[in-house]
Amino acid sequence: MRRLLISAAVIAAIAPAAATASTGEPSLEARAILPADATWTGQPVGGFSALLDAGSGRYWAMPDNGFGTKLNSTGFLLRVYKVRPNWGDQAGRPRDGRDPQGGHAARPFIVHTDATGKVLDSPTPTPGIFSPDNPYGRTANIRRFSGRTWTYRMSRPDTLVSDATVLDRKRIVVLERDNGQGPAAQWKRAFLIDTPGRQAVLKKEQIVDLLALRDRKAISLPARPGDFGLGDPFSFPYVTVEAVLPVSRDRLAFVNDTNFGSTGRNPALPDYSDFIGVEVPGLG
C-alpha cells in the first residue's frame, strides 16, 4: 500500500462554525472541498458514493462506477480512499486498492486485501452469483434485495433513493434526489424511517432539504464567478447526492458524486467533491 499526501487536496472553505440550533432548522456547520482535477498516481480521484467513519476525523470514501458511466470508465481502477477533510487545513490522505480489470459496481467481485487495504490477489468473481447488472450477459440469479421486502413510497415520481444509512438501532436515514443540477435541481432531501419491522409500508419524516440549508455564518463563502447556491440559504445542487453518514448526535455528513464532469455548482466549471457537515436539531 502506497500512501500519498496531496497538498491542497482537501481545501476548507472555512473552519466549522457554531450551528444555530435554536431555530430548529438544519444548518451548514462545516464544509471542505476536493478540487475536480485532483489526481492520484495519474487517475482522477473523481466523486464519492459512499462514506464510512475511519476514526480521528477521517472517512473511507469510495467511488461507485468509475467516472460516471460504463462507456467512459473502461480504464477506471477500483479504489477506496481514506480522506481527511480538515476543515481548517489543506491536506488529504487517500489510500487505494487496485483492480487491474477496472472497477464497476455491477460485477460483483470479491477483493482480497490485508488490514491496511493492500490488494493481495486478483479480484475473484463471486462463485455462481450474477447480479441483474452483471457484465457477462448471464441470467441474474440474485435480486437487489433479500427475500423480505417493504414498500418505501417516494415523495415524487421523478425521484429515486440514492443512499440509505443506519442512524441507530431504530432508525435509517434515506436520501432522495432528482436528476437536476444547479438551478434545475428541485429535490435533494434526507428522510428518517423506522427500522423495518412488521409494517408493510415504511413511514418517513423529512429531516433535511439540501437545497435550502441555513448558512448564517457564511461558511460557504466566498464564491467564484458563476457559482450557484452559496451563502444563506446554502444549496447542495448536485445531480448525484449519493452519500450520507451520521457523525454525531445531531450531525450528518454529506458528499456528492461528481461523475467527473457534472456542473451543478457552476455551469462553466466541473464540480468538486463537496464535503459538508449539517447540524440537524433534534436528530439525536
FIKE-716115 format. One line per 3 residues: number of its first residue (from 1); for each residue x, y, z of N, C-alpha, C. Coordinates in pm, 1 decimal. Each point is the difference from the previous one (the first is absolute). Layout:
REM FIKE-716115
NUM> X,Y,Z,X,Y,Z,X,Y,Z; ...
This chain:
REM FIKE-716115
1> 84.7,-118.9,0.0,-84.7,118.9,0.0,88.0,123.5,0.0; -18.8,78.9,-99.5,74.0,124.9,-5.8,-86.8,113.2,49.9; 62.4,94.3,62.9,-74.1,113.6,51.7,51.7,127.0,-65.9
4> -87.2,94.7,-13.8,37.6,125.8,-60.6,-71.2,113.0,71.2; 75.0,98.2,37.8,-59.6,119.9,60.0,-18.8,102.1,-110.0; -124.1,31.2,-32.2,-29.0,93.7,-107.7,-17.5,138.7,59.3
7> 96.6,85.8,-27.8,-11.4,136.4,49.1,-117.7,68.3,-66.5; -76.6,69.5,79.4,-117.6,73.9,-46.2,-106.3,-90.6,-59.5; 1.2,-128.4,35.7,-100.2,-91.6,-54.2,-136.3,26.8,59.2
10> -5.5,19.7,129.1,-126.5,34.1,62.8,11.7,142.0,52.0; -72.8,91.6,-59.6,13.9,141.8,30.8,-120.1,45.9,80.6; 25.3,52.2,116.1,-110.6,44.8,84.5,-53.9,132.3,-49.7
13> -131.4,8.4,-7.4,-60.9,128.0,-33.7,11.3,94.5,118.9; -17.5,-55.0,119.1,15.3,75.8,123.5,-5.7,-98.9,113.7; 58.3,31.8,112.6,-5.1,-89.1,115.2,-142.6,-15.4,47.9
16> -31.7,-111.9,69.9,-137.4,-21.1,46.0,-48.7,115.1,86.0; -124.3,33.0,-17.9,-61.3,104.9,81.2,-106.6,-61.7,87.8; -32.3,68.4,106.1,-103.4,-51.1,89.1,-133.6,-2.3,-70.2
19> -70.4,-111.8,8.1,-129.9,-11.5,-65.4,-104.6,80.9,74.6; -99.0,45.6,-72.7,-107.0,77.9,60.2,-117.5,-92.0,25.6; 11.6,-80.2,104.7,-98.6,-104.6,25.8,-128.1,53.1,61.9
22> 5.0,123.2,51.5,-115.7,50.6,72.2,-122.5,16.3,-90.8; 23.1,18.2,-130.4,-111.1,18.6,-91.9,-65.0,-131.6,-38.2; 67.3,-111.6,26.0,-51.6,-129.4,-39.4,19.3,-30.0,-146.4
25> 69.7,86.6,-74.0,21.6,-20.2,-142.3,135.0,-66.8,-24.5; 7.2,-95.6,-94.6,130.4,-56.4,-37.5,91.4,110.0,-52.5; 127.1,-4.9,37.8,91.6,106.0,-39.7,136.4,-56.7,-35.6
28> 69.2,69.5,-88.0,135.3,-36.4,-39.1,94.5,33.9,112.9; 77.9,-99.5,48.8,90.7,27.9,110.6,145.7,-26.6,-34.0; 27.8,-59.1,-115.9,137.5,-21.2,-43.6,-0.3,-34.8,-147.5
31> 109.1,35.4,-68.5,9.0,-28.3,-143.3,145.4,-9.1,-42.8; 27.4,-93.7,-90.4,132.4,-12.8,-61.2,-18.8,-54.4,-140.0; 92.3,33.9,-90.5,-14.1,-45.3,-137.5,126.5,-69.5,-48.5
34> -19.0,-96.6,-90.6,109.0,-65.7,-69.4,-6.4,46.4,-144.5; 102.8,67.0,-51.5,-6.5,55.3,-135.2,-35.0,-103.6,-105.9; -70.1,43.0,-103.6,-44.2,-90.7,-105.2,115.8,-65.5,-72.0
37> 115.4,66.8,-6.2,113.6,-54.9,-72.9,99.2,-74.7,88.9; -40.7,-31.8,124.4,88.3,-75.4,88.2,26.3,-138.8,-58.1; 127.3,-39.6,-4.4,37.2,-131.0,-53.2,86.9,-73.7,100.4
40> 9.2,-131.0,-18.2,91.3,-81.7,79.6,56.8,-106.0,-90.2; 132.8,-0.7,-9.5,73.5,-91.1,-88.7,-58.6,-0.8,-139.8; -34.8,118.5,-49.1,-43.1,14.6,-137.3,-148.9,-12.6,-24.6
43> -76.1,-48.1,96.4,-143.9,-14.5,-20.8,-75.1,107.8,76.6; -96.2,66.2,-65.5,-82.3,95.5,74.5,-70.4,-68.8,116.4; -5.1,69.1,112.6,-69.1,-56.2,116.0,-149.6,-8.1,-26.5
46> -55.0,103.9,-61.6,-143.1,-1.6,-29.4,-84.1,21.2,123.9; -126.1,-41.9,-6.4,-92.4,19.7,111.7,-21.8,-126.1,78.8; -78.8,10.2,106.7,-20.1,-111.4,92.1,-147.7,-33.6,15.5
49> -25.9,-128.4,18.0,-137.6,-47.2,16.1,-23.5,-70.3,131.8; 103.3,-11.5,84.1,-17.2,-65.6,129.2,100.8,56.4,98.7; -43.4,15.8,124.1,86.5,46.4,108.2,-12.3,-93.6,119.0
52> 113.4,-28.8,63.1,2.2,-72.1,126.8,95.2,71.5,93.7; -29.2,-4.7,128.7,84.4,63.6,100.1,128.2,-79.6,16.5; 114.6,65.0,-20.5,129.8,-64.7,18.7,66.8,44.0,129.4
55> -69.3,81.3,79.8,54.4,45.3,127.8,91.9,119.4,-14.4; 15.9,74.6,107.7,90.5,115.4,6.6,-29.7,104.2,-107.8; -128.1,19.2,-29.9,-38.0,100.9,-97.3,25.0,-38.9,-143.6
58> 20.7,-128.1,-25.2,24.9,-47.1,-136.3,-113.3,-89.9,-45.7; -7.8,-16.7,-132.5,-107.1,-80.3,-57.9,55.8,-92.4,-108.2; -57.8,-120.3,-8.4,20.3,-83.0,-118.2,-98.8,50.3,-104.4
61> 49.7,33.9,-117.0,-84.1,55.1,-105.9,20.0,-82.0,-127.1; -110.6,-45.1,-60.0,10.1,-89.4,-114.7,-81.5,48.9,-118.0; 62.9,11.6,-118.0,-77.2,22.7,-122.1,-80.5,-125.5,-31.9
64> -105.2,13.8,-80.7,-78.8,-119.5,-29.1,31.1,-59.5,-136.8; -25.9,70.6,-106.8,11.7,-61.4,-132.2,91.5,78.3,-92.2; 113.8,38.3,50.9,96.4,67.2,-84.8,-28.9,146.6,-16.7
67> 11.9,45.4,-121.9,-14.4,143.0,-27.4,-142.8,41.2,-30.8; -95.2,-89.4,16.6,-139.5,36.0,-21.8,-78.2,-103.1,-77.6; 60.1,-59.3,-104.2,-68.2,-101.5,-79.9,98.2,-111.5,-35.0
70> -52.7,-112.0,-45.9,85.7,-109.5,-44.2,84.0,41.2,-120.7; -57.8,80.8,-87.8,66.8,34.1,-124.2,126.9,80.3,21.9; 2.5,88.2,100.1,119.3,81.8,20.9,84.5,-48.7,115.9
73> -25.7,-123.3,46.9,70.1,-48.9,119.6,75.0,-130.8,-22.6; 32.2,-31.7,-126.2,65.0,-128.7,-26.7,137.9,-10.0,62.8; 67.6,113.4,20.4,131.9,-2.2,61.2,-0.2,42.5,144.8
76> -117.8,5.2,59.9,-11.1,46.1,139.2,52.0,-105.9,96.2; 88.8,38.1,89.0,53.9,-90.9,100.1,-82.8,9.3,127.3; -52.8,-112.9,44.1,-83.3,-3.2,119.1,82.4,39.4,121.7
79> -50.2,95.2,77.1,76.8,50.5,114.1,-91.5,33.2,117.1; 57.8,-5.2,118.6,-61.7,54.3,120.6,98.9,101.3,55.5; -46.0,121.2,25.4,86.8,106.1,49.0,-23.3,24.3,148.5
82> 106.2,34.6,68.7,-12.1,47.3,137.0,19.7,150.9,-3.5; -105.6,73.0,31.9,-1.7,144.7,-18.0,-12.2,68.5,134.7; 76.9,104.3,17.8,-8.4,80.4,122.0,-39.2,141.9,-37.9
85> -127.9,34.6,5.7,-41.0,137.0,-31.5,28.8,91.6,117.8; 123.6,48.1,6.4,37.8,91.0,108.2,-61.5,136.1,-27.1; -104.6,28.0,72.0,-80.6,117.5,-29.9,80.5,129.2,4.7
88> 112.2,2.6,73.5,83.8,119.3,1.6,138.1,-26.1,-55.0; 25.4,-120.7,-57.2,131.0,-40.2,-52.2,-8.5,-12.0,-150.9; 108.9,-38.0,-62.8,1.7,-14.9,-144.5,75.0,-126.7,-38.0
91> -48.3,-115.8,45.9,67.6,-125.4,-32.1,-97.3,-115.0,6.6; 25.8,-101.8,-78.2,-80.9,-120.8,2.3,89.0,-121.4,-7.9; -45.9,-114.5,49.6,78.8,-122.6,-3.3,-81.7,-111.7,-62.8
94> -1.3,-8.3,-133.3,-72.8,-109.7,-63.2,82.1,-127.6,-3.0; -67.2,-113.2,3.6,64.4,-129.6,-19.0,-76.1,-73.2,-108.9; 65.7,-94.5,-65.1,-73.5,-70.7,-103.2,31.2,-147.9,-0.7
97> -93.8,-76.7,-61.8,24.1,-138.5,-33.0,-30.0,-12.6,-147.0; 84.1,-67.1,-76.0,-14.6,1.4,-145.2,-64.1,-126.6,-53.4; -87.1,18.6,-96.2,-60.7,-108.9,-74.9,50.2,12.3,-143.0
100> 91.0,-87.0,-46.4,57.5,16.0,-132.5,-101.3,-13.0,-112.6; -118.7,-54.0,27.0,-101.5,-12.6,-103.6,-89.0,123.2,-8.9; 19.3,93.8,87.7,-91.0,114.4,8.2,-110.9,-33.7,97.6
103> -63.5,103.6,52.9,-99.9,-25.2,103.6,-138.5,42.3,-43.2; -99.5,-74.7,43.0,-137.7,38.9,-23.3,-88.3,-71.3,99.7; -106.8,68.5,40.1,-86.5,-52.1,105.1,-79.6,-121.1,-44.0
106> -2.0,-31.1,-130.0,-89.5,-102.6,-49.7,61.6,-138.6,-9.6; 123.0,-20.4,43.0,63.7,-127.2,-32.8,-68.0,-120.2,65.4; -23.1,-39.9,119.3,81.0,45.1,114.3,127.5,-83.8,11.8
109> 103.5,55.2,59.6,126.4,-68.6,21.7,34.7,0.8,148.0; 76.1,-98.5,42.3,57.4,-2.4,134.3,142.9,50.8,-11.3; 33.8,101.2,79.3,134.4,56.8,-1.3,67.9,-33.2,132.1
112> 111.8,-70.8,-7.0,72.5,-45.3,118.3,107.7,101.4,35.9; -11.1,60.3,119.5,98.4,97.6,44.6,52.8,-38.4,137.5; 112.4,61.5,38.2,47.5,-16.6,137.2,-60.0,110.5,86.3
115> 44.5,7.6,125.3,-60.1,94.9,94.3,25.4,144.9,-38.0; 100.8,25.7,-82.6,29.5,137.9,-40.1,-73.3,39.9,-126.4; -66.8,-95.2,-65.2,-71.0,29.1,-122.8,74.0,-39.9,-125.8
118> 118.5,-58.7,12.4,76.7,-42.3,-117.1,-64.9,-122.1,-63.8; -21.5,7.5,-131.5,-58.9,-112.2,-72.7,102.7,-110.9,-12.8; -37.2,-122.1,43.2,93.4,-112.2,3.8,-12.1,-92.4,-120.8
121> -118.7,-9.7,-58.1,-22.9,-90.5,-112.8,-83.5,70.4,-105.8; -3.2,-59.6,-118.9,-88.4,50.7,-103.9,-144.8,-14.5,44.4; -86.5,95.1,-34.1,-141.3,-9.2,37.7,-61.8,-129.6,-50.2
124> -83.7,-60.3,83.2,-61.7,-128.5,-30.8,-150.1,16.5,-15.4; -56.8,-43.3,-113.8,-146.5,6.2,-13.1,-66.3,-82.5,109.2; -106.4,52.5,56.7,-73.5,-73.7,101.7,-53.5,-128.6,-63.1
127> 39.6,-116.5,51.5,-34.1,-127.4,-66.2,-150.0,-19.4,-17.9; -41.2,-20.7,-124.6,-138.3,-35.0,-30.3,-101.1,108.4,22.8; 46.3,123.9,22.0,-92.6,109.6,30.1,7.6,104.0,-110.6
130> -117.0,37.5,-52.9,-7.0,99.2,-105.7,-106.4,102.9,35.5; 42.8,125.7,10.3,-93.4,107.3,32.1,-79.7,37.9,-124.1; -109.3,75.2,17.1,-76.4,44.7,-117.2,82.8,83.0,-96.8
133> 110.5,59.5,47.4,82.8,84.9,-85.6,134.0,-64.4,-32.3; 10.7,-131.9,11.9,129.6,-64.2,-24.5,45.0,21.7,-144.3; 131.7,17.7,-22.2,50.1,36.3,-133.6,18.6,-118.5,-93.6
136> -34.7,-121.4,44.1,25.6,-118.0,-82.5,-120.1,-43.1,-82.7; -111.8,69.0,15.4,-119.0,-37.6,-73.3,-68.3,-122.9,54.9; 37.2,-43.2,119.0,-59.9,-117.3,61.1,-132.1,34.8,65.9
139> -89.3,-97.3,6.7,-128.6,22.1,65.0,20.5,25.2,149.1; -58.2,107.2,49.8,15.8,32.9,142.2,-65.4,-106.5,87.0; 69.5,-38.5,107.2,-57.3,-96.1,93.9,-9.0,56.3,141.3
142> 24.6,129.9,15.1,-23.7,67.5,127.1,-75.7,128.4,-28.8; -75.1,46.2,97.7,-69.2,126.7,-10.2,77.1,105.2,77.5; -43.7,127.7,-14.3,65.7,108.7,71.7,-50.4,3.8,146.3
145> -80.1,-77.4,41.2,-37.1,-0.4,141.2,-10.2,-143.7,47.3; -19.1,-19.7,133.6,-17.7,-134.6,53.7,-143.1,-45.8,-28.1; -36.7,-117.7,50.9,-135.9,-51.3,-19.8,-106.0,80.1,72.2
148> 38.3,74.9,103.2,-94.6,84.2,73.1,-3.3,137.7,-64.0; -117.0,51.6,-25.6,-12.1,130.5,-64.5,-99.2,88.4,73.2; 21.9,129.2,-12.8,-90.7,100.8,52.8,-22.3,103.5,-108.3
151> -103.6,77.5,14.5,-30.4,103.4,-98.0,43.9,135.6,52.4; 89.6,63.5,-74.2,40.8,137.3,31.3,-59.5,89.1,-108.4; -89.6,87.2,40.3,-68.6,84.6,-96.1,79.9,127.1,-26.3
154> 33.9,21.1,-127.6,72.7,119.6,-37.4,-89.0,123.1,15.3; 63.8,111.8,28.9,-74.9,124.0,16.4,-48.4,54.9,-132.8; 77.6,-25.7,-105.1,-33.7,45.7,-134.5,30.8,-111.0,-99.1
157> -75.3,-10.5,-107.6,21.3,-108.8,-95.3,128.0,12.7,-81.2; 59.1,120.1,-5.9,119.7,21.3,-80.8,128.2,-6.6,82.9; -6.5,-61.7,117.7,116.7,-7.9,88.2,38.5,-144.9,26.4
160> 115.6,-17.5,63.5,47.9,-133.4,34.4,73.4,4.7,132.8; 18.7,-117.3,61.0,78.9,-11.2,123.1,146.3,-16.2,-38.4; 85.9,87.7,50.3,141.1,-7.0,-34.7,87.9,-53.8,112.5
163> -51.8,-6.7,122.5,75.8,-59.0,110.3,-93.9,-27.8,116.1; 36.4,-96.3,80.7,-72.0,-30.8,124.5,103.4,-44.5,102.3; 3.1,66.5,114.9,103.2,-22.0,100.7,-63.5,-14.8,137.1
166> 47.1,-96.5,77.0,-52.0,-21.9,134.9,39.9,115.7,90.4; -97.6,59.5,66.2,25.7,106.4,96.6,21.1,-57.1,139.3; -88.8,-88.9,41.5,12.3,-67.4,128.4,-77.5,-131.5,-9.9
169> -24.5,-63.4,112.4,-65.0,-131.7,-1.3,-144.1,5.4,-49.0; -58.0,118.4,-0.5,-141.0,11.0,-35.0,-28.4,79.2,-127.3; 100.1,71.4,-53.3,-28.9,91.5,-109.9,105.1,-7.1,-111.2
172> -44.8,34.1,-120.8,84.0,1.8,-118.9,-16.6,134.9,-68.9; 110.7,57.0,-47.4,-4.4,123.2,-78.7,-1.3,-37.7,-147.7; -94.4,55.2,-74.4,-15.7,-28.9,-142.3,14.6,129.2,-80.0
175> 78.4,-5.1,-107.8,14.4,114.6,-89.1,-88.4,-18.7,-122.6; -72.9,103.7,-35.5,-74.5,3.6,-124.9,55.3,113.5,-85.6; 6.9,-24.7,-130.9,46.8,105.4,-90.1,-67.9,-9.7,-135.8
178> -4.4,113.8,-69.4,-39.1,-0.1,-140.1,127.6,1.1,-84.3; -14.5,15.5,-130.1,116.4,2.1,-89.2,38.2,140.8,-43.5; -55.2,100.1,68.9,33.4,137.3,-34.1,127.7,45.7,67.1
181> 62.0,103.4,-55.9,118.4,60.5,60.0,-5.8,150.4,-15.9; 74.2,70.8,85.5,-2.0,145.2,-4.6,-140.1,53.1,23.3; -41.1,105.9,-71.1,-134.1,56.4,18.3,-112.3,-97.7,-33.0
184> 30.2,-104.4,-78.8,-103.1,-97.5,-37.6,-24.4,-104.8,107.8; 86.2,-7.2,101.4,-18.6,-97.0,108.6,-121.7,38.8,83.1; -86.6,-95.3,26.7,-121.6,26.6,76.6,-14.3,-87.4,123.5
187> 68.5,-115.5,3.4,-26.3,-93.5,109.7,128.1,-72.7,41.7; 60.4,43.8,108.9,114.4,-65.9,61.0,-27.0,1.1,151.0; -61.1,-105.6,50.8,-48.4,2.7,138.2,33.8,-128.4,74.3
190> 9.7,14.0,132.4,25.2,-114.2,87.9,-121.9,-24.0,87.3; -31.0,-128.5,19.7,-115.7,-40.8,79.3,42.6,-101.4,105.6; -77.9,-5.3,106.0,16.0,-103.6,101.9,-110.3,-103.0,-16.5
193> 36.6,-128.4,5.3,-100.5,-106.4,5.1,33.7,-90.8,117.2; -100.7,-66.4,53.3,23.4,-96.8,106.0,66.1,-124.9,-57.6; 80.6,-66.6,82.2,57.7,-126.4,-42.3,-112.0,-94.0,-41.2
196> 10.6,-62.7,-119.5,-109.1,-87.1,-45.6,-37.7,-105.8,101.6; -127.0,-9.5,27.4,-53.6,-101.3,91.1,-113.3,-73.4,-66.3; -114.9,-2.6,64.3,-114.7,-69.4,-57.4,-81.1,87.0,-94.6
199> 22.7,130.8,5.2,-79.5,88.2,-85.2,33.1,-24.6,-146.4; -99.7,3.2,-85.0,20.7,-24.5,-142.5,45.2,126.0,-72.3; -51.7,115.7,43.7,35.3,127.5,-60.8,79.9,82.2,99.6
202> 119.1,43.0,-39.2,87.6,72.0,90.5,-41.7,145.8,13.3; -16.4,44.7,123.0,-31.6,139.5,25.0,129.4,80.6,-2.7; -9.7,122.7,-46.5,120.8,81.1,-9.3,-26.7,143.3,43.1
205> 107.9,66.3,41.0,-5.6,138.3,47.3,115.6,76.5,-61.6; -29.8,111.1,-67.1,106.9,80.0,-59.0,80.0,69.9,109.1; 134.7,-5.9,-12.5,85.0,65.7,99.4,91.7,105.2,-60.6
208> 33.4,-11.8,-129.7,90.6,96.2,-62.7,-42.8,25.6,-144.1; -6.5,127.6,-36.9,-12.7,41.4,-139.6,135.8,56.5,-39.9; 75.6,-75.4,-79.6,135.5,40.5,-35.3,4.8,117.1,-97.0
211> -112.9,40.7,-50.5,-4.7,116.7,-87.6,-33.2,127.5,76.1; -19.2,-10.7,132.0,-38.2,117.8,79.1,52.1,-14.0,142.6; 131.9,3.9,15.8,62.8,-6.7,131.9,36.9,140.1,46.6
214> -18.6,27.2,127.6,43.1,128.4,54.7,151.6,5.5,7.3; 54.6,116.3,-32.8,144.7,23.8,8.1,23.1,140.2,53.7; -46.7,23.0,121.1,7.2,133.4,59.4,143.2,45.6,23.9
217> 94.0,-93.3,16.6,139.4,35.4,24.4,80.8,13.4,-128.8; -66.1,-10.9,-115.9,66.5,14.3,-130.6,113.9,-99.3,-18.1; -21.4,-121.9,46.5,100.9,-104.6,-13.0,30.7,-29.6,-146.9
220> -100.1,7.8,-85.7,17.4,-39.2,-139.6,67.3,106.2,-86.8; 16.2,119.6,51.5,58.9,109.0,-77.7,149.8,10.6,26.2; 77.7,58.8,-93.1,-41.5,75.8,-118.3,-34.4,-90.4,-117.4
223> -66.1,56.6,-98.6,-39.2,-73.7,-120.0,85.0,41.2,-119.3; 15.2,-91.5,-94.1,65.7,31.5,-126.6,-102.2,63.5,-94.7; 43.5,73.5,-99.7,-96.0,53.6,-97.8,-80.6,-112.4,-63.9
226> -131.8,13.1,4.1,-86.4,-100.7,-59.7,-47.0,-107.3,94.9; 51.5,-5.3,123.6,-42.1,-102.1,95.7,-146.7,17.1,36.6; -66.3,-112.2,19.2,-142.3,-1.3,34.3,-19.9,-65.7,136.1
229> -86.3,59.4,83.2,-42.6,-64.0,123.1,88.8,20.8,120.2; 89.6,96.7,-2.5,83.9,29.0,115.6,-57.3,118.4,76.6; 31.3,7.2,129.8,-56.1,104.1,84.8,-116.2,-53.6,80.8
232> -86.3,88.9,46.1,-114.4,-37.7,83.2,-129.2,34.9,-72.9; -76.7,-98.7,-47.8,15.6,-142.3,27.0,107.1,-65.1,-88.8; 52.8,-111.4,48.5,99.3,-79.0,-72.5,-69.2,-116.1,-69.8
235> 42.9,-28.8,-123.0,-59.4,-108.6,-76.8,105.7,-103.1,-36.7; -40.9,-125.5,-4.0,85.7,-112.5,-39.6,-56.7,-54.6,-131.2; 18.7,73.2,-112.7,-79.7,-22.2,-120.7,62.9,-95.5,-100.5
238> 51.3,-112.7,49.1,70.2,-92.7,-87.8,-93.2,-110.3,-50.6; 28.6,-50.5,-118.7,-81.6,-108.7,-54.9,1.7,-119.2,94.2; 118.5,-43.8,35.7,12.8,-123.8,75.9,44.9,26.2,143.2
241> -96.9,29.4,84.7,24.2,6.0,144.7,-19.5,-142.0,50.7; 110.4,-71.3,25.6,-8.8,-144.4,18.6,59.4,-53.1,129.6; 39.3,85.1,91.4,60.2,-51.5,122.4,-39.8,85.5,119.0
244> -47.1,-66.4,106.1,-31.6,66.2,126.0,54.9,-86.0,112.1; 54.5,64.4,102.9,59.4,-73.0,112.5,-28.6,73.7,129.8; -62.9,-64.9,98.8,-13.5,61.5,132.3,137.2,11.3,65.7
247> 34.2,118.7,50.2,131.8,19.5,60.0,-5.7,35.9,147.8; -115.5,43.1,47.4,-18.0,24.9,143.0,-149.3,6.0,27.3; -36.6,36.1,121.7,-139.1,-8.0,43.1,-95.5,75.1,-92.7
250> 36.2,120.7,-38.8,-89.2,81.8,-81.8,65.9,45.9,-129.9; 95.8,-75.7,-50.4,70.7,43.8,-119.7,10.6,-111.5,-102.7; -15.2,39.1,-125.6,14.7,-91.2,-112.4,103.8,56.8,-95.3
253> 78.3,-87.6,-62.0,94.6,40.3,-104.5,-54.4,-44.9,-135.0; 16.0,83.9,-100.6,-42.8,-30.8,-136.0,116.3,25.8,-95.0; 4.5,-73.8,-111.3,94.5,29.2,-107.2,-65.5,-39.4,-131.7
256> 35.2,71.1,-105.2,-57.2,-25.8,-131.8,91.4,-89.3,-83.2; -59.5,-73.0,-93.7,74.8,-70.5,-103.2,5.3,92.7,-120.2; 119.3,39.9,-41.7,12.7,101.3,-104.7,-25.7,-53.2,-140.3
259> 3.0,-132.3,-16.5,-8.2,-59.7,-134.4,107.7,54.9,-92.5; 101.0,59.1,59.6,115.1,55.2,-71.6,-42.7,85.5,-118.9; -77.9,101.3,32.4,-39.2,91.0,-105.8,-134.6,66.2,17.0
262> -73.1,-33.0,107.0,-127.5,68.7,22.2,26.3,146.2,35.7; -100.5,84.4,-18.9,19.1,144.4,17.1,-112.3,60.0,83.4; -24.3,-57.2,115.9,-107.2,47.3,85.4,30.5,129.8,72.2
265> 125.5,18.5,39.9,36.0,120.4,74.2,25.3,118.6,-91.8; 55.6,-27.7,-117.5,36.1,107.6,-91.2,-10.6,-52.6,-143.0; -82.5,60.3,-85.4,-20.7,-53.6,-134.9,124.6,1.9,-86.6
268> 101.7,77.3,40.7,121.7,10.9,-79.9,115.5,-82.7,56.8; -23.0,-67.7,114.3,109.1,-71.9,65.5,-45.7,-137.9,45.3; 87.1,-102.6,-9.3,-37.4,-132.4,49.6,-13.6,1.9,151.7
271> -91.7,-79.3,51.9,-24.3,-2.4,144.2,118.6,-57.0,76.9; 26.7,58.6,114.4,93.0,-58.2,95.6,-77.0,-94.7,92.0; 71.4,-84.3,73.2,-63.9,-79.2,105.2,-23.6,92.7,117.9
274> -123.7,9.4,40.9,-42.9,97.9,99.3,-39.4,-73.0,128.0; 87.0,3.2,99.1,-28.0,-60.8,129.8,-66.3,103.5,89.5; -116.9,-31.5,54.1,-65.5,93.7,90.3,-45.0,-72.2,126.8
277> 4.5,73.5,110.7,-56.8,-46.7,125.7,-125.1,79.3,28.6; -110.1,-68.9,27.8,-128.6,66.0,20.0,-49.5,-28.2,140.9; -31.7,106.0,72.2,-61.2,-10.9,131.6,-149.6,-19.6,-17.1
280> -53.8,-107.1,59.1,-141.7,-29.5,-10.5,-57.6,-2.6,141.7; -51.1,111.3,49.9,-51.6,6.3,136.7,-107.3,-104.8,24.2; 12.7,-68.8,112.7,-99.3,-100.3,38.5,21.2,-135.7,-61.0
283> 104.4,-16.9,-81.8,23.7,-129.2,-64.0,32.1,-107.5,100.2; 78.5,35.9,103.4,39.8,-99.9,98.8,-112.2,-36.2,93.7
